[in-house]
């Protein structure tokens, strides 16, 4: 592929000559970083008659070179860290694309977007959603892919290069990904539990006849999450966080199976995970299409679609709609978690990350929109069978939609076992891809930070990470585990700090330097639209979410259960612990290095 310096043969020749003079270890020299559309300027003469020097900084993931243009040409070589020189790459381009799509398209696309859409004006919600995606989410998505591909390293080292003072953000991101793994894999374990139960001749959750007519039993079922239900009978096992009960061994087996799959999918790096995602990232689309076709043939399906898409234009005048749109876009695309940095770091240097960002983010948004049809065709059918208003049927979001409402609807179809099996297989594969991404972000970041210690011990380090996540998930496997999952989801995942990470990327990457980095990889600088988004619009987008997050936090509830104040305090305190990495590393950096604050 033609590199950007092919436009400048004179300097390219200098690079080539120096490459021949360097040791055999310098296997790649990609001089980059010129201002766009202008050849290297010639030596100029100042007013005093002497020649002035003009320096060009050529950045390459393997070798950095500084060429000085003057009376004599000088080339100085700085060797990059060892892990960059030996870095593996994706076997195929599609391995990377499927990995990014698999991470971005997760359970939230299925359980959250349809609910948020109909709650905020149906079809009218697509306007703020599209605006927030175009001006906020996609530019951040593109920026993180480009940063990862250019620096070819994980979140910790990327932040060390962007702004050493904020290296702690990389460690904070890793801690947040651990917190997410503690509860997210439990949700996948619930799906495994349901999948196993779906193999029975009669789907267990169909045992109660006309459950929607039994008010007391219906209320109990909605209070109890799947891991609180013995699938042979409905029984209340926990009254809240004060009485979570013992560990449910069936769920321990399920989550152990999940972590075994995760381990063997990641243990050889992108060479293995890139092959696994060919199944886990594509299978959900097969199932979504099948469920959409089946749902469209059900009585009442059109009623559900109209409920989903009928616009309520007055909702656009409310602030909450725009807050929900911004939040949905940000957490659906997933910038700020360090996953995109990690995945893109295994790309070849000249890979077209701009095209990748457009393709994968578009697929993500389209999947969210399509999931709404899959969900609401079935909910419309469910409302018709119950002779209820669809608003009463569609009021659930989150895990309750996947594990209570939708399974109830599936149970009314012919061949309910088959539909249940493929549905929960889809849920499992959607969750696995996100787990792959979250753990890869941790592994890549830490191994790139400590290559001498961990460079040849990936399998052992991954085993330690998986065992730590398994131990952290035990509290969610109790009979009251659903209450713990909700607390972890709301408090521990560090939403505020993930958003803050994206905000800092925009502020500290440096638009001129970052634009030249992209020019180094793609041969052209990003357009004015992207630069404007990174400098002004995207930071405002993130600031809007941060302010809404701080002002909009209300009491934490799970159905009829209100969390006690002590639980909310403990949850946010532990969740905020990741933030301590940032000031801690600031202090360490300032005290350990010589020079003034400006020099540091």
C-alpha positions, 0 to 999 in steps of 0.5 A: 500500500502506498504510504503518505511519504511516497508524495515526497521522494526526497525525504523518502530517500533519506528515510530509505538510506537510514533504514539501510544503515540501521540494525536488522531489528529496525524492520519497519520505517514509516516516516509520517507526520507532514502537513497535508498537501505540501512538500517539505519546505526548503531551507530558508535564509534568515535576516542574519544570513544564516540558515534556519532549521525546520524539524519534521517529526515522523511518527511510526508505531515501530520507529520514530525519526526526526529529520532536520532540513538544513545544510546537512540532513541528519536522521536521529532514531528513537527505538520504540518499546519492545512490545510495539516492535513484536506486536501481532496483528489481526489475521484478517480485516474482518476479524477486527470488524466483527470484534468491534461490532461484537463489542459495540452490539451488546445486550443494551441494543436489544433490551434498552434501545426499544424501551428508550425509543418508545418512551421518548416519542417513538419515531420522533426519538430517532431525530435526537438519536441521529444528531447525537450519534453524528455529532457526538458518538461517531466522532468519539468512536473514530477518535478512539480507533485512530488513537489505538491504531496509531499508538498500537498499545493499550489504554494505560500506555496510550494515556502515558503518551497523550498526557503522562500526567493523566496516565491514571485514567488508563488504570481507572478504565481497567478497574471499571472493566473489572467491575463490569465483568463482575455483574455482566457475566452473571446476566449471561449465566442467567441466559445459560440457565434459561437455555438449559431449562428450555430443553425441557418438554415444557418450558418451565415459565409456562407452568402457571396458567393465565399468569397475567390474570393472577395479580399476586403471582404476577407481582411476585414474578416481576419482583423476582429476577431469574436467579431468584426463581427456582424454575420448577416453582415460583418462590421468593428467596430474598427480600433485598440486600439485607438478606441475599441468601446463599450461592445458587450452585446452578448459576455457579456452574453456568458462570464457570462455563462462561469463563471457560469459553472466555478463557479459551477464546482469548488465551492466544490473543487476537489470533483466537478471538478473531476466529471466535467472533465469526460465530458470536458476532454473526449468530445474533443477526441470524436470530434477529432476522428469524425472530423478526420474520416470525414476529411479523407474522403474529396477530397484533404485530402491526399494533406493536410496530405502530406503538414503537414508531408513532412519533410524539413530536412534543417530546422533542421539547423536553430535555430528558429526550436529548439526555436519553439519546446522548446516553444511549449513543455513548454507551451503545457505541462504547468509547471510553472503556479502552476496548476500541483502543485495545482492538485497534492497536492490533491493526496494521499501521496503514489500515483505514480506521476511518472507514472502519469507524463509519461501518461499525458504528452504522451497523451498531445503530442499525442493529438497535433500530432493528431490535425494536421491531423484533421486540415490539412485534412480539409485544404487540402480539402479547398485548392482543392475546392479553387484551391489554394496552401495549403500554402496560406490556412494554413498560419493562426494560433491562434484564426483565425484558429479556428474562420475563416479558419476552420469554412469556411472549415466546411461550405463547408461540407454537414450538416455544422450546425452539424459539426459547433456545435460539433466543437465549443462544442469541443473548449468550453470544451478544454477552460473550462478545462484550466480555471478550472486549472488556477483558481484552482491554484489561489484558492489552493495557496491562501487558503493554505497560509491563511487557518484560514481566507479562510479555510471554505469560499471557495465558497465566495472566489471563487465567488470573484475570478470569479467576479474579472476575469469577471471585468478584461475581460470586455475590451476584450468584446468590438468591438475592443476586439480582439486587447486587447486579442492579447495584453494580450496574448503576454504581460500580461501572463508573459511568461518570468516569468513562465519560470523563475519559472520553472528554479528556481524550478530546481535550488532551490529544491535541487536534493538530497533532492528532490530525497529523497522526491520522495523516500518517496512517491514511495519507490525508487529514480528517475533514473540518467536520471531524476536527470541529467535533473533536475540538468543540461538539464532542466535548460539549456532548460529553459535558452534557451527559456528565451534567445530566448524570450528576443532576439526574441521579434519583433513588435506586429501585428494582421494581417494588424494592427501594435500595436503602441509603447505605447500599447506594452510598457503598455502591457509589463509594466503591464505584468511585474507587477507580477515580483514585487512580487519577490523582494518585498517578498525578502525584506520583508523576509530579514527585518522581520526575525532575523539572518544573510542572510545565516540563513534566 
